Amino acid sequence: MRKTQTKPHYRRRSTAPNSSLSWEEKFARLEAKFDQTVKAARAVEARLHKRIRELELEIKQKDLRIEELEKTNAYLTKKLFGEQSEKNVVKSKKTAPEKSSKKKENADNKRGQRGMDALRVV
């Protein structure tokens, strides 16, 4: 803008209360707005309480399902493994083949079999 031009004047909104309304009308408007706000807040609160109850029910159902699965797991563990735990069974399976393979190697060496060493070219 050039210095000679003036800035356009915008009409400002008055922040002062509308003088044409009486205080009773203003109070009635505020009271209606307040009632509307309270009604909306109660609706939100009711909706949230409903959602909370749904989630609590879902948690209870999942807890019952977990308990049921734990019982089934305990039954199957006892039925399949007896008094042993799964860890003990897995450990015993791992250690048993190693011992037998070492015994076979020692037995083969004692008999005088050369195995793959006889096929190698020196």
Protein Blocks (a to p, Z undefined) as FASTA:
>chain_A
ZZkbccdddddddfbdcfkbcfklmmmmmmmmmmmmmmmmmmmmmmmmmmmmmmmmmmmm
mmmmmmmmmmmmmmmmmmmnomacfklmmmmmmmmmmmmmmmmmmmmmmnopakjmlmpc
ZZ
